[in-house]
Amino acid sequence: MRLWYVSAPFEVVRIQDDADEEEPVTRPRPLVAVDFGHAVWIEYVETEESRKAVGERDVVNDPKCLRFVTFPPFSEEYDDVVGEGRQGQVPVPTGQVRTIPHPEELDLGKVETINIDQSQGAVILSDKDGRIFILCYE
């Protein structure tokens, strides 16, 4: 079986769940979702300031982006396999991490949950203001 991974390291945004104030969560959960060969996550944007910064990141104010990847299909062969597009569409290479657009009113610093439904081409995010964003991509 062939090993595949994203080779460039990145920092995923994590959120602190404060469900129980008596016992604070010591390990924040990452904002990442995986569904049948696809993954979507919120990642910090690397800037000159963030490289110089020391200590914890500012979860709300540090710049972020919405990222997406399609994993290569399982193959018993070691040849590289490229995903097939829908009829009439250009195939998207598997394993290539992409930044995907999101509406301006969605503040990635306020996102609490992230889910993906690859069968519908949708990314579902909820924020601290109680809003739900269903973003559909082709």
N, CA, C and O atoms as a MOPAC input file, in Angstrom:
PM7 MOZYME 1SCF
protein

 N      0.85400 1    -1.16900 1     0.00000 1
 C      0.00000 1     0.00000 1     0.00000 1
 C      0.90300 1     1.23500 1     0.00000 1
 O      1.91200 1     1.27500 1     0.70500 1
 N      0.54000 1     2.22400 1    -0.78000 1
 C      1.32900 1     3.43900 1    -0.93500 1
 C      0.97100 1     4.43400 1     0.16700 1
 O     -0.20400 1     4.60200 1     0.49300 1
 N      1.97500 1     5.09400 1     0.74100 1
 C      1.76500 1     6.12600 1     1.75300 1
 C      1.62900 1     7.46600 1     1.05900 1
 O      2.41800 1     7.78500 1     0.17000 1
 N      0.64300 1     8.25300 1     1.44900 1
 C      0.43300 1     9.57200 1     0.88400 1
 C      0.13900 1    10.52800 1     2.01500 1
 O     -0.54600 1    10.16300 1     2.97000 1
 N      0.64400 1    11.75300 1     1.92700 1
 C      0.39000 1    12.74200 1     2.95900 1
 C      0.60900 1    14.13000 1     2.39300 1
 O      1.24100 1    14.30000 1     1.35000 1
 N      0.07900 1    15.12000 1     3.09400 1
 C      0.33700 1    16.50900 1     2.72400 1
 C      1.73200 1    16.82700 1     3.22700 1
 O      1.99600 1    16.73700 1     4.42600 1
 N      2.61600 1    17.19400 1     2.33400 1
 C      4.01600 1    17.33000 1     2.71300 1
 C      4.36600 1    18.67300 1     3.34300 1
 O      5.33200 1    18.75900 1     4.10100 1
 N      3.60600 1    19.71400 1     3.04800 1
 C      3.90800 1    21.02100 1     3.64200 1
 C      3.18600 1    21.14800 1     4.98200 1
 O      1.96000 1    21.03900 1     5.02700 1
 N      3.91500 1    21.37500 1     6.06600 1
 C      3.25300 1    21.48500 1     7.37100 1
 C      2.40200 1    22.75100 1     7.45000 1
 O      2.71300 1    23.76300 1     6.82200 1
 N      1.33300 1    22.68000 1     8.22600 1
 C      0.44800 1    23.82100 1     8.41300 1
 C     -0.16500 1    23.74400 1     9.79800 1
 O     -0.14600 1    22.69100 1    10.43600 1
 N     -0.70400 1    24.85300 1    10.25700 1
 C     -1.30200 1    24.90200 1    11.58600 1
 C     -2.81800 1    25.04300 1    11.46300 1
 O     -3.32100 1    26.05200 1    10.96800 1
 N     -3.52900 1    24.02800 1    11.91700 1
 C     -4.98400 1    24.02200 1    11.88300 1
 C     -5.50500 1    24.84100 1    13.05900 1
 O     -4.96500 1    24.78000 1    14.16300 1
 N     -6.57000 1    25.61200 1    12.80200 1
 C     -7.21200 1    26.36900 1    13.87300 1
 C     -7.87300 1    25.37600 1    14.82300 1
 O     -8.53800 1    24.43700 1    14.38600 1
 N     -7.69000 1    25.58900 1    16.12100 1
 C     -8.31400 1    24.74100 1    17.13600 1
 C     -9.23100 1    25.59800 1    17.99000 1
 O     -9.00100 1    26.79500 1    18.15900 1
 N    -10.26600 1    24.97900 1    18.52400 1
 C    -11.23500 1    25.71300 1    19.33800 1
 C    -11.33200 1    25.07600 1    20.71600 1
 O    -11.30300 1    23.85300 1    20.85800 1
 N    -11.44500 1    25.91600 1    21.71200 1
 C    -11.57000 1    25.46800 1    23.09200 1
 C    -13.04200 1    25.22500 1    23.40300 1
 O    -13.84900 1    26.15000 1    23.31200 1
 N    -13.39800 1    24.01700 1    23.76100 1
 C    -14.76300 1    23.70800 1    24.17700 1
 C    -14.88000 1    23.97600 1    25.66400 1
 O    -14.19400 1    23.33900 1    26.46400 1
 N    -15.74300 1    24.91400 1    26.04700 1
 C    -15.91400 1    25.28300 1    27.44900 1
 C    -17.23900 1    24.77200 1    27.99900 1
 O    -17.96900 1    25.51200 1    28.65900 1
 N    -17.54500 1    23.52700 1    27.73000 1
 C    -18.80500 1    22.95700 1    28.17800 1
 C    -18.86700 1    22.82500 1    29.69900 1
 O    -19.92100 1    23.02500 1    30.30400 1
 N    -17.74700 1    22.49000 1    30.30400 1
 C    -17.69700 1    22.30500 1    31.74600 1
 C    -16.64400 1    23.24900 1    32.31600 1
 O    -15.44500 1    23.01600 1    32.16400 1
 N    -17.09800 1    24.31500 1    32.97100 1
 C    -16.16500 1    25.32200 1    33.48200 1
 C    -15.36300 1    24.83000 1    34.68400 1
 O    -14.29300 1    25.36600 1    34.97100 1
 N    -15.87100 1    23.81100 1    35.39400 1
 C    -15.14300 1    23.28400 1    36.54600 1
 C    -13.89300 1    22.52000 1    36.11300 1
 O    -12.86500 1    22.57300 1    36.78700 1
 N    -13.98400 1    21.81200 1    34.99300 1
 C    -12.84800 1    21.07200 1    34.46800 1
 C    -12.56700 1    21.57100 1    33.05800 1
 O    -13.11400 1    21.03700 1    32.09300 1
 N    -11.72100 1    22.58700 1    32.92700 1
 C    -11.44800 1    23.14000 1    31.59800 1
 C    -10.78700 1    22.11200 1    30.67600 1
 O    -10.02200 1    21.25700 1    31.12200 1
 N    -11.09400 1    22.21400 1    29.40700 1
 C    -10.51500 1    21.32100 1    28.41700 1
 C     -9.05600 1    21.70500 1    28.21900 1
 O     -8.73300 1    22.86600 1    27.96800 1
 N     -8.19000 1    20.72400 1    28.33400 1
 C     -6.76600 1    21.01200 1    28.20100 1
 C     -6.27600 1    20.82300 1    26.77400 1
 O     -5.16300 1    21.22100 1    26.43000 1
 N     -7.11300 1    20.21300 1    25.95400 1
 C     -6.70900 1    19.93900 1    24.58600 1
 C     -7.79600 1    20.42300 1    23.63200 1
 O     -8.80600 1    19.74200 1    23.45500 1
 N     -7.60600 1    21.58800 1    23.01400 1
 C     -8.62300 1    22.10200 1    22.10300 1
 C     -8.78300 1    21.20700 1    20.88000 1
 O     -7.83300 1    20.54400 1    20.46300 1
 N     -9.98100 1    21.18900 1    20.30700 1
 C    -10.22700 1    20.33200 1    19.14800 1
 C     -9.96100 1    21.09900 1    17.85300 1
 O    -10.25400 1    22.29100 1    17.76000 1
 N     -9.41000 1    20.41700 1    16.86800 1
 C     -9.11400 1    21.07300 1    15.58800 1
 C    -10.38700 1    21.25500 1    14.76900 1
 O    -11.29700 1    20.42800 1    14.82700 1
 N    -10.44000 1    22.34600 1    14.00500 1
 C    -11.56200 1    22.58600 1    13.10300 1
 C    -11.23600 1    21.91200 1    11.77100 1
 O    -10.73100 1    22.54200 1    10.84300 1
 N    -11.53700 1    20.61900 1    11.70200 1
 C    -11.27500 1    19.81400 1    10.51400 1
 C    -12.40500 1    18.80500 1    10.35900 1
 O    -12.93600 1    18.29900 1    11.34800 1
 N    -12.76700 1    18.51600 1     9.11900 1
 C    -13.80100 1    17.52200 1     8.84300 1
 C    -13.32900 1    16.64200 1     7.69100 1
 O    -12.69200 1    17.12300 1     6.75300 1
 N    -13.64900 1    15.34000 1     7.76800 1
 C    -13.26300 1    14.38000 1     6.74300 1
 C    -14.50400 1    13.59000 1     6.34800 1
 O    -15.29200 1    13.18800 1     7.20500 1
 N    -14.67400 1    13.36800 1     5.03400 1
 C    -15.81900 1    12.60700 1     4.55300 1
 C    -15.46400 1    11.91200 1     3.25200 1
 O    -15.29200 1    12.57700 1     2.23000 1
 N    -15.35000 1    10.59800 1     3.26400 1
 C    -15.15600 1     9.77700 1     2.07000 1
 C    -14.13100 1    10.34600 1     1.09200 1
 O    -14.46300 1    10.65400 1    -0.05300 1
 N    -12.91600 1    10.48200 1     1.53700 1
 C    -11.84400 1    10.86700 1     0.64700 1
 C    -11.62900 1    12.35600 1     0.47400 1
 O    -10.82800 1    12.77300 1    -0.36300 1
 N    -12.32900 1    13.16200 1     1.24900 1
 C    -12.15300 1    14.61000 1     1.19000 1
 C    -11.94800 1    15.12400 1     2.60400 1
 O    -12.45000 1    14.53700 1     3.56300 1
 N    -11.21100 1    16.22100 1     2.73400 1
 C    -11.04200 1    16.86900 1     4.03400 1
 C    -11.13500 1    18.37100 1     3.83100 1
 O    -10.72100 1    18.90000 1     2.80000 1
 N    -11.68100 1    19.04300 1     4.82000 1
 C    -11.76600 1    20.50000 1     4.81600 1
 C    -11.40000 1    20.97600 1     6.21100 1
 O    -11.75400 1    20.33800 1     7.20300 1
 N    -10.69300 1    22.09200 1     6.28900 1
 C    -10.26700 1    22.61300 1     7.58400 1
 C    -10.03800 1    24.10700 1     7.48500 1
 O     -9.96700 1    24.67700 1     6.39700 1
 N     -9.92400 1    24.72700 1     8.65100 1
 C     -9.56200 1    26.13900 1     8.72500 1
 C     -8.10500 1    26.18300 1     9.16800 1
 O     -7.71200 1    25.55900 1    10.15400 1
 N     -7.32300 1    26.93400 1     8.41400 1
 C     -5.88300 1    26.97800 1     8.62900 1
 C     -5.44400 1    28.42900 1     8.81700 1
 O     -5.99700 1    29.34200 1     8.20400 1
 N     -4.45700 1    28.62300 1     9.66100 1
 C     -3.88500 1    29.95600 1     9.81300 1
 C     -3.12400 1    30.33200 1     8.55000 1
 O     -2.42300 1    29.50300 1     7.96900 1
 N     -3.26300 1    31.57600 1     8.13200 1
 C     -2.50000 1    32.09000 1     7.00100 1
 C     -1.14600 1    32.53500 1     7.53500 1
 O     -1.06300 1    33.28900 1     8.50500 1
 N     -0.11000 1    32.06700 1     6.90000 1
 C      1.24500 1    32.41500 1     7.33100 1
 C      1.57600 1    33.82800 1     6.85300 1
 O      1.55800 1    34.11000 1     5.65400 1
 N      1.87700 1    34.70300 1     7.79500 1
 C      2.25200 1    36.07800 1     7.47100 1
 C      3.59400 1    36.38200 1     8.12000 1
 O      4.07700 1    35.61700 1     8.95400 1
 N      4.18100 1    37.48400 1     7.74000 1
 C      5.45300 1    37.89800 1     8.34100 1
 C      5.29200 1    38.08800 1     9.84900 1
 O      6.16200 1    37.69600 1    10.62700 1
 N      4.17000 1    38.69400 1    10.25800 1
 C      3.92200 1    38.92400 1    11.69000 1
 C      3.76300 1    37.62000 1    12.45300 1
 O      4.26900 1    37.48900 1    13.56700 1
 N      3.05500 1    36.64100 1    11.85900 1
 C      2.83100 1    35.38500 1    12.57200 1
 C      4.12700 1    34.60100 1    12.71900 1
 O      4.28600 1    33.85100 1    13.68200 1
 N      5.06400 1    34.76200 1    11.76800 1
 C      6.35800 1    34.08700 1    11.89200 1
 C      7.16800 1    34.66100 1    13.04900 1
 O      7.93300 1    33.94600 1    13.69500 1
 N      6.99400 1    35.95700 1    13.30600 1
 C      7.73400 1    36.61300 1    14.38300 1
 C      7.05500 1    36.43800 1    15.73500 1
 O      7.70000 1    36.56300 1    16.77600 1
 N      5.74900 1    36.14900 1    15.72300 1
 C      4.97400 1    36.08300 1    16.96500 1
 C      5.46600 1    34.95000 1    17.86200 1
 O      5.86100 1    33.88300 1    17.39200 1
 N      5.43000 1    35.21100 1    19.13400 1
 C      5.82000 1    34.21500 1    20.12100 1
 C      4.61000 1    33.95700 1    21.01000 1
 O      3.90000 1    34.89200 1    21.37800 1
 N      4.37400 1    32.70900 1    21.35300 1
 C      3.25500 1    32.38000 1    22.23700 1
 C      2.03300 1    31.91400 1    21.46400 1
 O      2.12000 1    31.51600 1    20.30200 1
 N      0.89300 1    31.97500 1    22.13900 1
 C     -0.35700 1    31.48900 1    21.56800 1
 C     -0.86500 1    32.38700 1    20.45400 1
 O     -0.65000 1    33.59900 1    20.47000 1
 N     -1.52900 1    31.79000 1    19.50200 1
 C     -2.16600 1    32.54800 1    18.42600 1
 C     -3.44100 1    33.19400 1    18.94100 1
 O     -4.05300 1    32.71900 1    19.89800 1
 N     -3.82900 1    34.27900 1    18.29400 1
 C     -5.10600 1    34.93500 1    18.57200 1
 C     -6.14600 1    34.24800 1    17.70000 1
 O     -6.24900 1    34.53400 1    16.50700 1
 N     -6.91800 1    33.33900 1    18.29500 1
 C     -7.85500 1    32.50400 1    17.55700 1
 C     -8.84700 1    33.32800 1    16.75000 1
 O     -9.21800 1    32.92700 1    15.64700 1
 N     -9.28100 1    34.46000 1    17.26600 1
 C    -10.28500 1    35.27300 1    16.58000 1
 C     -9.65500 1    36.17100 1    15.51900 1
 O    -10.17800 1    36.25900 1    14.40800 1
 N     -8.55400 1    36.83200 1    15.82800 1
 C     -8.03200 1    37.88100 1    14.95100 1
 C     -6.92800 1    37.47100 1    13.98200 1
 O     -6.72400 1    38.16900 1    12.98900 1
 N     -6.21500 1    36.39100 1    14.21300 1
 C     -5.16800 1    35.99100 1    13.27300 1
 C     -5.79900 1    35.58600 1    11.94100 1
 O     -6.85700 1    34.95700 1    11.93600 1
 N     -5.17200 1    35.93200 1    10.80600 1
 C     -5.76700 1    35.61600 1     9.49600 1
 C     -5.86800 1    34.11100 1     9.26300 1
 O     -4.98200 1    33.34200 1     9.63600 1
 N     -6.98500 1    33.71100 1     8.62800 1
 C     -7.26700 1    32.29600 1     8.39700 1
 C     -7.79900 1    32.09400 1     6.98900 1
 O     -8.23400 1    33.04200 1     6.33500 1
 N     -7.75900 1    30.84500 1     6.52900 1
 C     -8.36200 1    30.50400 1     5.23900 1
 C     -9.03300 1    29.14000 1     5.35600 1
 O     -8.73100 1    28.35500 1     6.25600 1
 N     -9.94100 1    28.87800 1     4.43500 1
 C    -10.65600 1    27.61000 1     4.37300 1
 C     -9.93800 1    26.74900 1     3.33900 1
 O     -9.77300 1    27.16300 1     2.19200 1
 N     -9.50800 1    25.55000 1     3.74300 1
 C     -8.69600 1    24.69000 1     2.88000 1
 C     -9.42100 1    23.37800 1     2.60100 1
 O    -10.27700 1    22.94700 1     3.37300 1
 N     -9.06300 1    22.75300 1     1.48500 1
 C     -9.74100 1    21.54700 1     1.02200 1
 C     -8.74700 1    20.65200 1     0.29600 1
 O     -7.84100 1    21.13600 1    -0.38300 1
 N     -8.92600 1    19.32800 1     0.44700 1
 C     -8.11300 1    18.36600 1    -0.30000 1
 C     -8.95200 1    17.12300 1    -0.59000 1
 O     -9.79800 1    16.72000 1     0.20800 1
 N     -8.69400 1    16.53100 1    -1.74800 1
 C     -9.25100 1    15.22900 1    -2.10400 1
 C     -8.11200 1    14.23600 1    -2.03100 1
 O     -7.07400 1    14.43000 1    -2.66400 1
 N     -8.29600 1    13.17800 1    -1.26700 1
 C     -7.24800 1    12.18100 1    -1.11500 1
 C     -7.17300 1    11.29700 1    -2.35200 1
 O     -8.19000 1    11.05400 1    -3.00200 1
 N     -5.98900 1    10.81900 1    -2.68100 1
 C     -5.88400 1     9.88000 1    -3.80500 1
 C     -6.67000 1     8.61300 1    -3.49500 1
 O     -6.72800 1     8.18100 1    -2.34400 1
 N     -7.27600 1     8.01700 1    -4.51800 1
 C     -8.02100 1     6.77300 1    -4.26800 1
 C     -7.06500 1     5.64600 1    -3.91100 1
 O     -5.89500 1     5.65700 1    -4.29100 1
 N     -7.58400 1     4.68100 1    -3.17900 1
 C     -6.77700 1     3.51800 1    -2.83200 1
 C     -6.45500 1     2.74600 1    -4.09800 1
 O     -7.31900 1     2.51900 1    -4.94500 1
 N     -5.22000 1     2.35600 1    -4.20900 1
 C     -4.80500 1     1.57800 1    -5.37200 1
 C     -3.75200 1     0.58700 1    -4.92900 1
 O     -2.85000 1     0.92200 1    -4.16000 1
 N     -3.87300 1    -0.64300 1    -5.42200 1
 C     -2.86300 1    -1.63900 1    -5.10200 1
 C     -1.63400 1    -1.43600 1    -5.96600 1
 O     -0.57700 1    -2.01100 1    -5.70500 1
 N     -1.77700 1    -0.62700 1    -6.98200 1
 C     -0.65900 1    -0.29000 1    -7.86000 1
 C      0.03400 1     0.93100 1    -7.28200 1
 O     -0.58000 1     1.67600 1    -6.51800 1
 N      1.26700 1     1.15100 1    -7.61800 1
 C      1.99700 1     2.30000 1    -7.10700 1
 C      1.99400 1     3.46800 1    -8.07100 1
 O      2.66000 1     4.47400 1    -7.82900 1
 N      1.25200 1     3.34800 1    -9.16000 1
 C      1.17400 1     4.44300 1   -10.11800 1
 C      0.33400 1     5.56000 1    -9.53800 1
 O     -0.61100 1     5.31500 1    -8.78800 1
 N      0.68700 1     6.80500 1    -9.89200 1
 C     -0.11900 1     7.94800 1    -9.47400 1
 C     -1.45500 1     7.89900 1   -10.18900 1
 O     -1.52500 1     7.63100 1   -11.38900 1
 N     -2.50900 1     8.15800 1    -9.44100 1
 C     -3.84800 1     8.13800 1    -9.99700 1
 C     -4.43200 1     9.52600 1    -9.85000 1
 O     -4.32900 1    10.13900 1    -8.78800 1
 N     -5.04300 1    10.02200 1   -10.90500 1
 C     -5.68300 1    11.33000 1   -10.86100 1
 C     -7.18500 1    11.11600 1   -10.87900 1
 O     -7.69800 1    10.29300 1   -11.63700 1
 N     -7.89200 1    11.87200 1   -10.02800 1
 C     -9.33900 1    11.73600 1    -9.93300 1
 C    -10.02800 1    12.04700 1   -11.24800 1
 O     -9.55600 1    12.87500 1   -12.02700 1
 N    -11.13400 1    11.38600 1   -11.48700 1
 C    -11.90700 1    11.63900 1   -12.68900 1
 C    -12.98900 1    12.64700 1   -12.37000 1
 O    -13.67400 1    12.52700 1   -11.35400 1
 N    -13.14700 1    13.63500 1   -13.22400 1
 C    -14.17000 1    14.65400 1   -13.01200 1
 C    -15.53800 1    14.13800 1   -13.41000 1
 O    -15.65500 1    13.08000 1   -14.02900 1
 N    -16.57600 1    14.88900 1   -13.05400 1
 C    -17.91300 1    14.56000 1   -13.52700 1
 C    -17.93600 1    14.75300 1   -15.03900 1
 O    -17.08000 1    15.44100 1   -15.59600 1
 N    -18.89500 1    14.15800 1   -15.68500 1
 C    -18.96300 1    14.23400 1   -17.14000 1
 C    -18.94500 1    15.69400 1   -17.59900 1
 O    -19.75500 1    16.50200 1   -17.14600 1
 N    -18.02100 1    16.02400 1   -18.49500 1
 C    -17.93500 1    17.37300 1   -19.02500 1
 C    -17.12700 1    18.33400 1   -18.17200 1
 O    -16.97600 1    19.49700 1   -18.54500 1
 N    -16.60300 1    17.88300 1   -17.03600 1
 C    -15.82000 1    18.75500 1   -16.16500 1
 C    -14.35600 1    18.34300 1   -16.19500 1
 O    -14.01900 1    17.18700 1   -16.45200 1
 N    -13.50300 1    19.31300 1   -15.92700 1
 C    -12.07500 1    19.03100 1   -15.84300 1
 C    -11.80800 1    18.35100 1   -14.50800 1
 O    -12.26400 1    18.84200 1   -13.47500 1
 N    -11.07500 1    17.22400 1   -14.49900 1
 C    -10.80300 1    16.55300 1   -13.22300 1
 C     -9.89700 1    17.40300 1   -12.32900 1
 O     -8.99700 1    18.09100 1   -12.81000 1
 N    -10.15100 1    17.34300 1   -11.03100 1
 C     -9.31000 1    18.02500 1   -10.04300 1
 C     -8.27700 1    17.02500 1    -9.56800 1
 O     -8.63800 1    15.93900 1    -9.11500 1
 N     -6.99600 1    17.36300 1    -9.66000 1
 C     -5.96500 1    16.41900 1    -9.20800 1
 C     -6.14000 1    16.09600 1    -7.72400 1
 O     -6.37900 1    16.98800 1    -6.91000 1
 N     -6.02100 1    14.83300 1    -7.38800 1
 C     -6.12700 1    14.45300 1    -5.98900 1
 C     -4.82600 1    14.78300 1    -5.28600 1
 O     -3.75500 1    14.78900 1    -5.89300 1
 N     -4.93800 1    15.05600 1    -4.00200 1
 C     -3.76700 1    15.33400 1    -3.19300 1
 C     -3.30000 1    16.77000 1    -3.24100 1
 O     -2.34000 1    17.12400 1    -2.55700 1
 N     -3.94500 1    17.60000 1    -4.02200 1
 C     -3.55900 1    19.00600 1    -4.10800 1
 C     -4.42200 1    19.82100 1    -3.14900 1
 O     -5.63900 1    19.89900 1    -3.31400 1
 N     -3.78600 1    20.43000 1    -2.14200 1
 C     -4.51500 1    21.22900 1    -1.16200 1
 C     -4.85500 1    22.57400 1    -1.80300 1
 O     -4.00400 1    23.22200 1    -2.41200 1
 N     -6.10800 1    22.97500 1    -1.65300 1
 C     -6.57500 1    24.22100 1    -2.25700 1
 C     -7.22300 1    25.11200 1    -1.19800 1
 O     -7.81200 1    24.63000 1    -0.23100 1
 N     -7.10100 1    26.41400 1    -1.40400 1
 C     -7.85200 1    27.37600 1    -0.60200 1
 C     -9.16400 1    27.59300 1    -1.33100 1
 O     -9.17400 1    27.86900 1    -2.53000 1
 N    -10.27500 1    27.47000 1    -0.61000 1
 C    -11.57800 1    27.64600 1    -1.25300 1
 C    -12.22000 1    28.93600 1    -0.74500 1
 O    -12.03800 1    29.31800 1     0.41100 1
 N    -12.96800 1    29.59400 1    -1.61700 1
 C    -13.58400 1    30.86800 1    -1.23100 1
 C    -14.72100 1    30.67000 1    -0.23300 1
 O    -15.33600 1    29.60600 1    -0.16800 1
 N    -14.98300 1    31.71300 1     0.53600 1
 C    -16.10500 1    31.70600 1     1.46300 1
 C    -16.69800 1    33.11600 1     1.48400 1
 O    -16.00800 1    34.08000 1     1.15100 1
 N    -17.97100 1    33.24600 1     1.87200 1
 C    -18.59200 1    34.57700 1     1.88000 1
 C    -17.94400 1    35.50200 1     2.90600 1
 O    -17.46500 1    35.05200 1     3.94700 1
 N    -17.93600 1    36.79500 1     2.60000 1
 C    -17.32000 1    37.78100 1     3.49400 1
 C    -17.95800 1    37.80000 1     4.87800 1
 O    -17.27500 1    38.04200 1     5.87400 1
 N    -19.26200 1    37.54500 1     4.94700 1
 C    -19.94600 1    37.59400 1     6.24700 1
 C    -19.59400 1    36.42100 1     7.16100 1
 O    -19.94900 1    36.42500 1     8.33900 1
 N    -18.90100 1    35.42300 1     6.62500 1
 C    -18.43700 1    34.30000 1     7.44100 1
 C    -17.05900 1    34.63900 1     7.99700 1
 O    -16.07300 1    34.65500 1     7.26100 1
 N    -16.99600 1    34.90900 1     9.29500 1
 C    -15.73000 1    35.20300 1     9.97500 1
 C    -15.13500 1    33.87400 1    10.44000 1
 O    -15.65000 1    33.25300 1    11.36900 1
 N    -14.06000 1    33.44100 1     9.79800 1
 C    -13.45700 1    32.15500 1    10.13400 1
 C    -12.93100 1    32.11600 1    11.56200 1
 O    -12.70200 1    31.03200 1    12.09900 1
 N    -12.73400 1    33.27600 1    12.19100 1
 C    -12.29900 1    33.34200 1    13.58100 1
 C    -13.40600 1    33.04000 1    14.57300 1
 O    -13.14400 1    32.84300 1    15.75900 1
 N    -14.65700 1    33.00200 1    14.08900 1
 C    -15.79200 1    32.71900 1    14.97100 1
 C    -16.40000 1    31.34200 1    14.72800 1
 O    -17.39900 1    30.99500 1    15.35900 1
 N    -15.82100 1    30.55000 1    13.82800 1
 C    -16.36500 1    29.23000 1    13.50900 1
 C    -16.17000 1    28.28600 1    14.68700 1
 O    -15.09100 1    28.21900 1    15.27500 1
 N    -17.24100 1    27.55100 1    15.02400 1
 C    -17.18400 1    26.56700 1    16.11700 1
 C    -17.20800 1    25.12700 1    15.62000 1
 O    -16.58600 1    24.25000 1    16.22100 1
 N    -17.92400 1    24.88300 1    14.52500 1
 C    -17.97800 1    23.52100 1    13.97600 1
 C    -17.80200 1    23.57800 1    12.47300 1
 O    -18.12800 1    24.57100 1    11.82300 1
 N    -17.28100 1    22.49300 1    11.94200 1
 C    -17.11700 1    22.36800 1    10.50200 1
 C    -17.43600 1    20.92800 1    10.11300 1
 O    -16.97600 1    19.98100 1    10.75000 1
 N    -18.23100 1    20.78300 1     9.05700 1
 C    -18.61700 1    19.46900 1     8.54800 1
 C    -18.53700 1    19.50300 1     7.03100 1
 O    -18.53500 1    20.57200 1     6.42100 1
 N    -18.47100 1    18.32700 1     6.43500 1
 C    -18.42200 1    18.23500 1     4.98100 1
 C    -19.37000 1    17.14200 1     4.53000 1
 O    -19.44600 1    16.08100 1     5.14900 1
 N    -20.09400 1    17.40300 1     3.44700 1
 C    -20.95000 1    16.40600 1     2.81500 1
 C    -20.52600 1    16.34000 1     1.35900 1
 O    -21.02700 1    17.09100 1     0.52300 1
 N    -19.60700 1    15.44700 1     1.06300 1
 C    -19.05100 1    15.38400 1    -0.27700 1
 C    -20.08400 1    14.97800 1    -1.31200 1
 O    -19.94900 1    15.34000 1    -2.48000 1
 N    -21.11600 1    14.23200 1    -0.91800 1
 C    -22.12300 1    13.82500 1    -1.88800 1
 C    -22.90100 1    15.02400 1    -2.42400 1
 O    -23.40800 1    14.98200 1    -3.54500 1
 N    -22.99900 1    16.08600 1    -1.63700 1
 C    -23.68500 1    17.30100 1    -2.06100 1
 C    -22.71700 1    18.41300 1    -2.44600 1
 O    -23.14300 1    19.47000 1    -2.91000 1
 N    -21.41500 1    18.18700 1    -2.25700 1
 C    -20.42000 1    19.21900 1    -2.52500 1
 C    -20.55200 1    20.37500 1    -1.55900 1
 O    -20.34600 1    21.53000 1    -1.93200 1
 N    -20.90000 1    20.06700 1    -0.30200 1
 C    -21.18600 1    21.11600 1     0.67800 1
 C    -20.23800 1    21.07100 1     1.86400 1
 O    -19.83300 1    20.00800 1     2.33400 1
 N    -19.90100 1    22.26900 1     2.32900 1
 C    -19.17600 1    22.44700 1     3.57900 1
 C    -20.11800 1    23.20700 1     4.49400 1
 O    -20.62600 1    24.26400 1     4.11800 1
 N    -20.36100 1    22.68200 1     5.69700 1
 C    -21.30400 1    23.27500 1     6.64100 1
 C    -20.51300 1    23.77600 1     7.83900 1
 O    -19.77700 1    23.02000 1     8.47400 1
 N    -20.67400 1    25.07600 1     8.14500 1
 C    -19.95900 1    25.68400 1     9.26400 1
 C    -20.96200 1    26.38800 1    10.16300 1
 O    -21.93200 1    26.96900 1     9.67600 1
 N    -20.74000 1    26.34100 1    11.46100 1
 C    -21.54900 1    27.12500 1    12.39100 1
 C    -20.61000 1    28.04900 1    13.14900 1
 O    -19.44200 1    27.72700 1    13.37200 1
 N    -21.14500 1    29.21600 1    13.54600 1
 C    -20.28500 1    30.17100 1    14.24300 1
 C    -20.80700 1    30.47400 1    15.64200 1
 O    -21.87200 1    29.99800 1    16.03400 1
 N    -20.05300 1    31.26000 1    16.38200 1
 C    -20.37700 1    31.58000 1    17.77200 1
 C    -21.63400 1    32.43200 1    17.89100 1
 O    -22.21500 1    32.52200 1    18.97200 1
 N    -22.06200 1    33.05800 1    16.79700 1
 C    -23.28300 1    33.86300 1    16.80300 1
 C    -24.52400 1    33.02400 1    16.52300 1
 O    -25.62900 1    33.56000 1    16.43500 1
 N    -24.35200 1    31.70900 1    16.38300 1
 C    -25.47700 1    30.81100 1    16.15200 1
 C    -25.89300 1    30.69900 1    14.68600 1
 O    -26.92300 1    30.09900 1    14.38000 1
 N    -25.10600 1    31.26900 1    13.78300 1
 C    -25.43200 1    31.18600 1    12.36300 1
 C    -24.84200 1    29.91200 1    11.76700 1
 O    -23.81200 1    29.41400 1    12.22100 1
 N    -25.51800 1    29.39800 1    10.74200 1
 C    -25.04100 1    28.22700 1    10.01300 1
 C    -24.83400 1    28.63500 1     8.56400 1
 O    -25.70000 1    29.26000 1     7.95200 1
 N    -23.67900 1    28.27300 1     8.02500 1
 C    -23.35500 1    28.55200 1     6.63400 1
 C    -23.23200 1    27.22500 1     5.90300 1
 O    -22.45900 1    26.35600 1     6.30500 1
 N    -23.99800 1    27.07200 1     4.82800 1
 C    -23.91300 1    25.88500 1     3.98900 1
 C    -23.31900 1    26.36200 1     2.66100 1
 O    -23.99400 1    27.02200 1     1.87100 1
 N    -22.07800 1    26.02800 1     2.43400 1
 C    -21.35500 1    26.47700 1     1.25100 1
 C    -21.28300 1    25.32600 1     0.26500 1
 O    -20.76700 1    24.25800 1     0.59400 1
 N    -21.79200 1    25.52900 1    -0.93200 1
 C    -21.79100 1    24.47400 1    -1.94900 1
 C    -20.76300 1    24.79400 1    -3.02600 1
 O    -20.68400 1    25.92200 1    -3.51200 1
 N    -19.99000 1    23.80000 1    -3.38500 1
 C    -18.91200 1    23.95100 1    -4.35600 1
 C    -19.08000 1    22.94900 1    -5.47500 1
 O    -19.64700 1    21.87400 1    -5.27600 1
 N    -18.58900 1    23.29600 1    -6.65400 1
 C    -18.56700 1    22.35300 1    -7.77900 1
 C    -17.15400 1    21.93600 1    -8.05000 1
 O    -16.90800 1    21.14300 1    -8.95900 1

